Amino acid sequence: MMSAPILSRLSDPAPLEDDVTLVMRKAMRGMGLDIAALAAESTVSVAEIERFLGGNFSCDMARAVAPSLGLNADAMATLPVYRPNVPIMHSVSRLVLPFEKDQVNAWLIRDEDQALLFDTGYLPDSAATLVSLLGAADLNLFLTHDHRDHVGGIAALRPILKKQHMVPLGQTVSLGSLQVKCIDLAGHCIPSWGYVIEGLSRVICVTGDALFAGSIGGCADQFTYQMALRNIRQHVLSLPGDTILLPGHGPATTVAQELRRNPFVSGKTAKPAPEEEVNPMKKRSNFF
C-alpha cells in the first residue's frame, strides 16, 4: 500500500497501470460481452477465458480473443513485456500520489517563470507537499476530470495557486512561451479534458484517465466506450508520433508507441468523426 507521495522524473521506468486481464475486462464491458458471449464470438471456451481472466496468461489465448474484442492481437499478446520509453525532460515532473491501495499521477510542468500543475491527487495534502518541496508557487492548475482521485488536493493547493484554468474545448491559453489547448477526451468520465502543450522541446499531451500506456480508462457502457475511442483517435492519435503523453495513472508514453503497443488503438489512425451531442444530464461514468 502506497503511503507517501513520490517525485519521479518523466523518463523513470514504471509498471503499466493495467495488466492484460484488466485490458480484456475493459474491452468486454465496452463491447457488451460477458464470458459466454465472448466464447461464442471467438474460438475459445468459457473455461479457457475464465482461466485467462484468473491470471493464467497465454500468448495464444490473447491472440485468439483479441479480434472479437476489437483489440490488436499482437499488442495484446506482448502487453506483459511492454515498457514505454520517453526522453528526459527536466521541465516535466511526475508526482506519484497515494490513492487508497493504488496511486495516481499529477504532472508538474515548469518553464521559465511558469508552473503548470495537471490534477491534484486524492489525499488533501499529498500534491501540495511535493510541490512545496520543489519550491513551485504561483501555480496554474488544470483538471482532467472530476473523479475523486484527481481533485482531492485542490484545497491544500489554493494558497499557492495563481489561477485554476477552465479552458473551453478547442481553445488555447498562453502562459509565457507555452500554449495550452484543451481537447475533448470524454468517455471514461463525462466531461473529461485533455491538454496539448506546445512551447517545450516536445509537444506534450496530458490525457488524464482517457488513455494509459497500454490501455484506456474504463467506460460505463458501449456508448461511452465508443465515445472514448473516438475522442482518443481524433484528438490524441492525430498528434505527431513523438508527442509525449502524460496519463492519469502509470508511466508516460508517446503517440507512436501507443499506436504500436496499445491493444485498444494499435494499428489504427485518427479518423475525423462528427461530434455527438452529449446529454449534460447523463450520469457520469466512474470507472477506473
C-alpha positions in Angstrom: 0.0 0.0 0.0 1.5 3.4 -1.0 1.6 5.8 1.9 3.8 8.7 0.8 3.9 10.8 -2.3 6.9 10.3 -4.6 8.6 12.7 -7.0 9.6 10.9 -10.3 11.3 12.1 -13.4 9.5 11.8 -16.7 11.8 9.1 -18.0 11.8 7.0 -14.9 10.5 3.4 -15.7 7.2 2.4 -14.1 4.9 -0.6 -14.4 1.8 -0.3 -16.6 -1.5 0.7 -15.0 -3.4 -2.3 -16.4 -2.3 -5.9 -16.9 -3.7 -7.9 -19.7 -6.7 -9.2 -17.7 -7.9 -5.6 -16.9 -7.5 -4.7 -20.6 -9.6 -7.7 -21.5 -12.3 -6.9 -18.9 -12.5 -3.2 -20.1 -12.9 -4.3 -23.7 -15.6 -6.9 -22.7 -17.6 -4.2 -20.9 -17.1 -1.8 -23.7 -18.3 -4.3 -26.3 -21.2 -5.5 -24.1 -19.8 -9.1 -23.9 -19.9 -11.4 -21.0 -17.7 -14.5 -20.8 -20.3 -16.7 -22.5 -20.8 -14.2 -25.3 -17.1 -13.8 -25.8 -16.7 -17.6 -26.1 -19.4 -17.7 -28.7 -17.8 -14.9 -30.7 -14.3 -16.5 -30.5 -12.6 -19.9 -30.9 -12.0 -20.4 -27.2 -14.1 -22.0 -24.4 -15.7 -20.4 -21.4 -13.3 -22.4 -19.2 -10.3 -21.1 -21.1 -11.5 -17.5 -20.8 -12.1 -17.9 -17.1 -8.6 -19.3 -16.6 -7.1 -16.4 -18.6 -9.0 -13.8 -16.6 -7.8 -15.5 -13.4 -4.2 -14.8 -14.4 -3.2 -17.8 -16.5 -1.7 -15.8 -19.3 -1.2 -17.3 -22.7 0.0 -15.5 -25.9 -2.1 -17.8 -28.0 -5.2 -17.1 -25.9 -4.5 -13.4 -26.0 -4.3 -13.5 -29.8 -7.4 -15.7 -30.0 -9.8 -13.4 -28.1 -8.4 -10.1 -29.3 -10.3 -9.8 -32.7 -13.7 -10.5 -31.0 -12.9 -7.6 -28.6 -11.8 -5.2 -31.3 -8.3 -5.3 -29.9 -5.0 -5.7 -31.7 -3.8 -9.3 -31.4 0.0 -8.6 -31.4 -0.3 -5.7 -28.9 -2.5 -7.9 -26.7 0.0 -10.8 -26.8 3.0 -8.6 -26.0 1.4 -6.3 -23.4 3.1 -8.1 -20.4 6.5 -7.1 -21.7 5.6 -3.6 -22.9 7.5 -0.8 -21.2 7.3 2.6 -22.9 10.4 4.8 -23.3 10.3 8.5 -23.1 13.2 11.1 -23.3 14.5 13.0 -20.3 12.8 16.4 -19.9 13.8 18.3 -16.8 10.8 20.6 -17.2 8.3 17.8 -16.6 7.9 16.0 -13.2 5.6 13.1 -12.3 4.0 13.4 -8.9 3.1 9.8 -7.9 0.4 10.3 -5.2 -1.3 7.8 -2.9 -4.8 6.7 -3.7 -6.2 4.0 -1.3 -4.2 0.9 -2.2 -3.1 2.4 -5.5 -1.5 5.5 -6.9 -2.5 8.4 -9.2 -0.4 10.9 -11.2 -0.3 14.6 -11.1 2.1 16.3 -13.6 4.1 19.5 -13.0 5.5 21.4 -15.9 7.8 24.3 -15.3 9.2 26.7 -18.0 10.9 30.0 -17.1 8.5 31.7 -14.7 5.6 29.5 -15.4 4.4 26.5 -13.3 1.6 24.3 -14.6 0.0 21.5 -12.5 -2.3 19.0 -14.0 -4.6 17.3 -11.4 -4.1 17.2 -7.7 -4.3 13.6 -6.4 -6.6 12.1 -3.9 -5.3 13.0 -0.4 -5.8 16.6 0.8 -2.1 17.5 1.0 0.0 15.0 -1.0 0.4 17.1 -4.1 0.9 20.3 -2.1 3.7 18.6 -0.1 5.7 17.7 -3.2 5.0 21.0 -5.0 6.2 22.9 -1.9 9.4 20.8 -1.7 10.1 21.7 -5.3 9.7 25.4 -4.5 7.0 25.9 -7.1 4.5 28.7 -6.5 2.0 30.8 -8.4 0.6 27.5 -9.9 -1.6 27.4 -12.9 -3.9 24.4 -12.2 -5.7 22.4 -14.9 -8.0 19.4 -14.1 -8.6 16.5 -16.5 -11.9 15.3 -14.8 -13.7 15.4 -11.5 -13.1 11.8 -10.2 -12.0 11.9 -6.5 -8.5 10.6 -7.1 -7.8 13.7 -9.3 -9.3 16.5 -7.4 -8.8 15.7 -3.7 -5.9 18.0 -3.2 -7.3 21.3 -4.6 -8.0 22.9 -1.2 -4.4 22.5 0.1 -3.0 24.0 -3.1 -5.1 27.2 -3.0 -2.5 29.2 -1.1 0.0 28.8 -3.9 -2.4 28.9 -6.8 -2.2 31.7 -9.3 -5.2 30.5 -11.2 -7.3 27.4 -11.8 -8.0 27.4 -15.5 -11.2 26.2 -17.2 -10.4 26.3 -20.8 -13.2 25.9 -23.3 -12.9 22.9 -25.6 -10.8 23.7 -28.6 -9.5 26.9 -27.1 -5.9 27.8 -26.2 -4.4 29.7 -23.3 -1.0 31.3 -23.4 1.3 31.1 -20.4 4.6 32.7 -21.1 6.1 30.7 -24.0 3.7 27.8 -23.5 0.4 27.3 -25.4 -2.1 25.0 -23.7 -5.0 23.8 -25.8 -8.0 22.0 -24.3 -9.2 18.9 -26.1 -12.3 16.7 -25.6 -11.5 13.3 -24.1 -14.9 12.4 -22.7 -15.7 8.7 -22.3 -14.2 7.4 -19.1 -15.8 10.4 -17.5 -18.2 13.0 -18.9 -16.8 15.6 -19.2 -13.1 14.9 -19.5 -10.5 17.3 -20.7 -7.0 16.7 -22.2 -4.4 19.3 -22.7 -1.9 19.7 -25.6 1.1 21.8 -24.5 3.4 23.4 -27.1 6.5 25.5 -26.5 8.8 22.9 -24.9 11.3 20.7 -26.8 8.5 18.2 -27.4 4.7 18.5 -27.8 3.1 17.2 -24.7 -0.5 15.9 -24.2 -2.0 15.4 -20.8 -4.5 12.6 -21.2 -5.8 12.1 -17.7 -7.7 8.7 -17.5 -8.7 8.7 -21.1 -5.5 6.9 -22.3 -2.9 5.0 -20.4 0.3 3.4 -21.6 -1.1 0.1 -23.0 -4.7 0.7 -22.0 -7.5 3.2 -21.7 -9.8 4.3 -18.8 -12.7 2.0 -18.1 -16.1 3.1 -19.5 -19.6 2.5 -18.2 -21.2 1.2 -21.3 -20.9 0.7 -25.0 -21.9 4.3 -25.8 -19.3 5.9 -23.6 -16.7 3.3 -24.8 -17.1 4.2 -28.4 -17.1 7.9 -27.4 -13.8 7.4 -25.6 -12.2 5.6 -28.5 -13.4 8.2 -31.0 -12.0 11.1 -28.9 -8.7 9.3 -28.4 -8.3 8.7 -32.1 -9.4 12.1 -33.2 -7.7 14.3 -30.6 -4.6 12.3 -29.3 -3.5 9.8 -32.0 -3.7 12.6 -34.6 -0.8 14.4 -32.8 2.8 13.9 -34.0 4.3 10.5 -33.2 6.9 11.9 -30.8 4.3 13.7 -28.7 4.7 12.7 -25.1 1.6 11.5 -23.4 1.1 12.1 -19.6 -1.6 9.8 -18.3 -3.5 9.9 -15.0 -2.1 6.6 -13.9 1.1 4.7 -14.9 4.1 5.8 -16.9 4.4 8.4 -19.6 4.5 7.2 -23.2 4.3 8.6 -26.7 1.7 8.6 -29.5 4.0 6.4 -31.7 4.5 3.8 -29.0 0.7 3.6 -28.3 -0.1 3.2 -32.0 2.2 0.1 -31.9 1.7 -1.4 -28.5 -1.7 -0.4 -27.0 -4.3 -3.1 -27.8 -7.2 -0.6 -28.0 -5.6 1.7 -30.6 -2.7 -0.2 -32.1 -2.7 -0.1 -35.9 -5.4 2.5 -36.0 -5.2 6.1 -37.1 -7.2 9.1 -36.2 -10.3 9.4 -38.3 -12.4 12.6 -38.2 -15.8 11.9 -36.9 -18.9 14.1 -36.3 -19.2 15.2 -32.8 -22.1 13.6 -31.0 -24.1 15.8 -28.7 -23.6 14.7 -25.1 -26.6 15.0 -22.8 -25.4 17.0 -19.8 -27.8 15.2 -17.6 -26.4 11.8 -18.5 -24.9 10.1 -15.4 -21.2 10.3 -15.3 -19.1 7.2 -15.5 -17.0 6.3 -12.5 -14.8 3.5 -13.7 -11.1 3.3 -13.2 
